[in-house]
Amino acid sequence: MNEMDRFPEMKGYYIVMDNTPIYPSQEISAMVADRGYRSVYLPPYSPELNPIEKFWAIVRNKVKRSQFNDTEDLITRISEACNSVPPNHLRAFVQHSVNVFEKCLNGEAI
């Protein structure tokens, strides 16, 4: 949210989160609302609705093919893998999730 706070026009935007019970959802929702955003939780076990899952799959695949000498090597490789994902892929991940949302809303199988 710190990054989003740099752009006042983003106030009122939704922050979409998976439904992992790491923190109580009321606590997180209150924190999000206090910063001027809205929260929505994805249903459990719904990676198709979460664009970040596609991103991490690519990053994971690039990182796991590497050998690391130390923690710094790992950090560098993760950073390189993240930066290597082109912006048009990120847009495609989001569009894919939007298409799946539409199918869900229309009662179609995903």
NURO-437588 format. One line per 8 residues: number of its first residue (from 0); their letters; for each residue x, y, z of N, C-alpha, C, CB. Coordinates in steps of 0.001 Angstrom, whole numbers. Glycine has a CB too. Layout:
BEGIN
NUM) a) X/Y/Z/X/Y/Z/X/Y/Z/X/Y/Z  ...
END
This chain:
BEGIN
0) mnemdrfp) 820/-1189/0/0/0/0/862/1250/0/-932/0/1194  2066/1148/522/2948/2320/509/3164/2810/-913/4300/1991/1165  3350/1876/-1826/3561/2256/-3228/2289/2881/-3803/3984/1025/-4073  1147/2312/-3491/-118/2863/-3982/-375/4252/-3412/-1277/1932/-3627  43/4481/-2175/-161/5787/-1537/521/6915/-2306/359/5756/-106  1523/6588/-3093/2221/7611/-3880/1336/8167/-4995/3506/7032/-4479  236/7478/-5287/-670/7871/-6367/-2062/8122/-5788/-722/6778/-7480  -2365/9359/-5401/-3644/9670/-4748/-4862/9226/-5549/-3736/11148/-4496
8) emkgyyiv) -4740/9179/-6863/-5882/8766/-7682/-6248/7296/-7465/-5579/9006/-9154  -5400/6543/-6782/-5687/5134/-6509/-6538/4929/-5257/-4395/4371/-6368  -6747/5986/-4489/-7603/5850/-3303/-8970/5345/-3749/-7735/7213/-2533  -9515/4405/-3013/-10789/3800/-3367/-10649/2562/-4237/-11640/4800/-4066  -9437/2284/-4748/-9217/1085/-5548/-9333/-150/-4655/-7831/1132/-6246  -9592/-1270/-5287/-9663/-2540/-4574/-8284/-3180/-4485/-10649/-3492/-5265  -8016/-3782/-3355/-6849/-4642/-3187/-7402/-6060/-3101/-5984/-4252/-1897  -7018/-6879/-4064/-7521/-8247/-4154/-6514/-9165/-3481/-7767/-8673/-5641
16) mdntpiyp) -7010/-9981/-2562/-6126/-10875/-1801/-6662/-12292/-1832/-5979/-10395/-344  -5744/-13247/-1749/-6227/-14612/-1628/-6745/-14810/-210/-5108/-15644/-1970  -7427/-15894/-21/-8125/-16112/1245/-7291/-16959/2197/-9477/-16780/999  -6002/-16684/2280/-5107/-17411/3168/-5300/-16908/4595/-3630/-17252/2721  -5513/-17806/5517/-5783/-17364/6895/-4524/-17009/7686/-6536/-18440/7629  -3595/-16261/7076/-2388/-15849/7790/-2747/-14820/8857/-1335/-15270/6808  -3565/-13867/8473/-4033/-12836/9388/-5554/-12837/9369/-3465/-11433/9005  -6164/-12442/10465/-7629/-12346/10457/-8086/-11345/9394/-8159/-11926/11855
24) sqeisamv) -9053/-11753/8569/-9472/-10904/7457/-10032/-9566/7928/-10506/-11623/6621  -10690/-9520/9091/-11222/-8250/9588/-10088/-7276/9894/-12082/-8478/10847  -9003/-7788/10435/-7853/-6949/10770/-7231/-6358/9504/-6801/-7763/11554  -7053/-7192/8497/-6477/-6732/7231/-7435/-5771/6543/-6156/-7929/6304  -8714/-6114/6496/-9701/-5238/5852/-9736/-3872/6513/-11091/-5872/5897  -9634/-3826/7831/-9626/-2544/8547/-8380/-1741/8192/-9693/-2771/10073  -7230/-2406/8114/-5990/-1720/7769/-6075/-1151/6345/-4786/-2685/7896  -6626/-1925/5425/-6785/-1475/4040/-7735/-283/3988/-7310/-2627/3144
32) adrgyrsv) -8862/-373/4688/-9848/714/4694/-9275/1982/5319/-11109/285/5452  -8491/1831/6375/-7877/2998/7023/-6962/3763/6072/-7087/2561/8254  -6426/3071/5088/-5532/3721/4115/-6300/4256/2907/-4454/2736/3645  -7618/4035/2872/-8429/4592/1792/-8684/3650/629/-7782/5807/1281  -8462/2356/831/-8679/1373/-222/-9790/420/206/-7371/593/-536  -10170/-450/-708/-11174/-1470/-407/-10513/-2834/-565/-12435/-1336/-1342  -11006/-3813/150/-10428/-5152/40/-11479/-6130/-455/-9855/-5618/1393  -11010/-7092/-1202/-11856/-8197/-1640/-10996/-9459/-1572/-12435/-7955/-3102
40) ylppyspe) -11596/-10536/-1101/-10875/-11797/-932/-11323/-12797/-1986/-11096/-12372/483  -10355/-13464/-2593/-10659/-14501/-3568/-11127/-15755/-2843/-9428/-14806/-4452  -11922/-16582/-3519/-12310/-17852/-2899/-11075/-18737/-2715/-13382/-18584/-3761  -11122/-19647/-1747/-9988/-20562/-1561/-9737/-21395/-2823/-10243/-21492/-356  -8480/-21727/-3044/-8076/-22600/-4150/-8549/-22068/-5505/-8623/-24008/-3931  -8296/-20803/-5773/-8717/-20207/-7047/-7558/-19478/-7729/-9887/-19234/-6821  -6468/-20186/-8035/-5312/-19515/-8638/-5625/-18864/-9981/-4191/-20500/-8815  -6633/-19360/-10694/-6986/-18771/-11987/-7528/-17350/-11844/-8015/-19642/-12693
48) lnpiekfw) -7989/-17011/-10658/-8524/-15665/-10426/-7457/-14699/-9931/-9663/-15722/-9424  -6247/-15199/-9718/-5195/-14384/-9126/-4023/-14235/-10104/-4714/-15006/-7796  -3909/-13071/-10771/-2854/-12892/-11776/-1440/-13115/-11247/-2943/-11516/-12349  -1206/-12871/-9976/147/-13015/-9432/617/-14472/-9482/195/-12498/-7986  -332/-15410/-9494/40/-16830/-9558/773/-17143/-10861/-1210/-17721/-9430  322/-16560/-11959/991/-16767/-13254/2386/-16140/-13236/146/-16164/-14412  2481/-14951/-12659/3770/-14265/-12553/4759/-15113/-11756/3596/-12880/-11892  4343/-15581/-10571/5254/-16358/-9726/5622/-17687/-10369/4627/-16603/-8361
56) aivrnkvk) 4732/-18257/-11175/5067/-19509/-11866/6251/-19292/-12807/3842/-20044/-12655  6250/-18171/-13523/7365/-17861/-14424/8639/-17606/-13623/7032/-16632/-15304  8532/-16795/-12585/9706/-16469/-11764/10270/-17739/-11132/9340/-15435/-10662  9399/-18556/-10570/9837/-19810/-9939/10581/-20692/-10939/8628/-20574/-9359  10038/-20796/-12143/10657/-21633/-13170/12049/-21122/-13538/9771/-21684/-14418  12211/-19812/-13636/13518/-19236/-13976/14515/-19401/-12828/13368/-17748/-14329  14044/-19270/-11609/14936/-19345/-10450/15350/-20785/-10163/14259/-18740/-9216  14438/-21720/-10306/14764/-23102/-9930/15778/-23744/-10866/13508/-23939/-9904
64) rsqfndte) 16006/-23158/-12035/17005/-23687/-12956/18403/-23166/-12645/16633/-23337/-14381  18561/-22467/-11551/19842/-21854/-11191/20445/-22530/-9969/19665/-20355/-10927  21770/-22449/-9896/22469/-22870/-8688/22940/-21616/-7972/23671/-23828/-9015  22929/-21663/-6659/23271/-20484/-5869/24433/-20789/-4938/22057/-19999/-5064  25352/-19838/-4862/26488/-19973/-3951/26175/-19414/-2577/27707/-19276/-4522  25285/-18440/-2533/24940/-17818/-1258/23595/-17108/-1392/26046/-16822/-806  23162/-16524/-303/21873/-15834/-275/21834/-14689/-1271/21580/-15312/1123  22944/-13998/-1422/22993/-12869/-2357/22742/-13338/-3790/24353/-12152/-2265
72) dlitrise) 23291/-14496/-4156/23025/-15059/-5485/21534/-15309/-5675/23811/-16370/-5687  20901/-15862/-4661/19467/-16137/-4730/18679/-14843/-4896/19001/-16886/-3470  18987/-13842/-4099/18284/-12558/-4175/18465/-11937/-5556/18791/-11592/-3083  19686/-11976/-6069/19966/-11420/-7398/19173/-12156/-8469/21471/-11496/-7710  19147/-13475/-8386/18435/-14272/-9400/16932/-14026/-9338/18726/-15771/-9209  16376/-13908/-8153/14946/-13615/-8031/14644/-12253/-8640/14498/-13657/-6547  15471/-11273/-8332/15284/-9928/-8883/15365/-9945/-10408/16336/-8964/-8309  16358/-10626/-10946/16504/-10722/-12401/15298/-11418/-13028/17795/-11476/-12763
80) acnsvppn) 14836/-12488/-12394/13686/-13220/-12923/12434/-12342/-12915/13444/-14501/-12106  12232/-11596/-11837/11074/-10693/-11756/11145/-9622/-12833/10996/-10035/-10369  12315/-9042/-13009/12482/-7966/-13986/12440/-8460/-15426/13782/-7252/-13740  12575/-9756/-15635/12576/-10289/-16998/11169/-10546/-17540/13373/-11572/-17041  10166/-10475/-16693/8791/-10695/-17154/8317/-9415/-17841/7834/-11089/-15957  8043/-9487/-19142/7665/-8272/-19878/6307/-7720/-19434/7633/-8561/-21374  6145/-6404/-19498/4869/-5782/-19105/3665/-6339/-19862/4941/-4289/-19325  3843/-6696/-21138/2693/-7231/-21872/2251/-8583/-21307/3033/-7372/-23364
88) hlrafvqh) 3167/-9342/-20715/2773/-10588/-20045/1950/-10273/-18801/4019/-11430/-19667  2363/-9252/-18061/1614/-8869/-16857/188/-8473/-17229/2320/-7706/-16118  48/-7697/-18304/-1295/-7313/-18757/-2097/-8549/-19155/-1209/-6326/-19947  -1442/-9499/-19814/-2125/-10728/-20223/-2569/-11545/-19011/-1210/-11572/-21118  -1757/-11587/-17961/-2151/-12309/-16743/-3425/-11705/-16161/-1013/-12275/-15692  -3453/-10379/-16106/-4632/-9690/-15557/-5838/-9951/-16451/-4374/-8157/-15425  -5664/-9837/-17768/-6782/-10067/-18685/-7311/-11488/-18557/-6354/-9796/-20130  -6413/-12451/-18402/-6843/-13837/-18217/-7733/-13959/-16977/-5617/-14774/-18093
96) svnvfekc) -7309/-13350/-15886/-8111/-13409/-14657/-9455/-12720/-14846/-7353/-12764/-13488  -9467/-11593/-15548/-10737/-10897/-15822/-11659/-11809/-16624/-10490/-9560/-16592  -11117/-12493/-17626/-11928/-13421/-18421/-12490/-14541/-17553/-11098/-14011/-19566  -11672/-15038/-16636/-12132/-16107/-15740/-13204/-15568/-14789/-10940/-16700/-14935  -13026/-14330/-14291/-14061/-13711/-13453/-15389/-13695/-14203/-13653/-12269/-13041  -15343/-13284/-15475/-16566/-13222/-16287/-17223/-14598/-16378/-16252/-12688/-17703  -16411/-15630/-16614/-16958/-16983/-16684/-17613/-17369/-15363/-15856/-17990/-17044  -16950/-17057/-14269/-17509/-17371/-12947/-18847/-16664/-12746/-16522/-16966/-11830
104) lngeai) -18882/-15387/-13094/-20111/-14611/-12928/-21242/-15139/-13804/-19853/-13147/-13250  -20888/-15737/-14951/-21894/-16290/-15861/-22210/-17754/-15561/-21422/-16156/-17297  -21611/-18297/-14511/-21873/-19676/-14122/-21217/-20705/-15023/-23333/-19913/-14099  -20212/-20287/-15793/-19514/-21206/-16688/-18368/-21889/-15945/-18984/-20460/-17934  -18003/-23066/-16428/-16870/-23788/-15839/-15570/-23086/-16207/-16842/-25267/-16315  -14634/-23104/-15272/-13315/-22552/-15578/-12383/-23705/-15668/-12834/-21518/-14517
END
